């Protein structure tokens, strides 16, 4: 089995990198606005910014890793693109939902659901590729 360098997933990683930077900047700006250096200081907008960034940091890296493994093991191009696009859509929806409210919202629910599906599908693609099914 010959592994390949995962170049198909690279644009999705780039888009998610930009989203991650934007979420970081949002936390920084809210910290400057509130003059709160640690925690949320009881400020709901800062709490939302922190949670949106934290949720992204918890979910996006693993999604990219499993998609990159699926690609490097030879999964079909369309599968990698579908998984990458779904991951980006889910992370955008989640970031939007969490930036609006910490309560349940369609954006949060969509993002969490899509993220779980991407992790499962990419993991299955890895297992299938390891057994020669691509």
Order of alpha helices (4+ residues) and beta strands (2+ residues): alpha-alpha-alpha-alpha
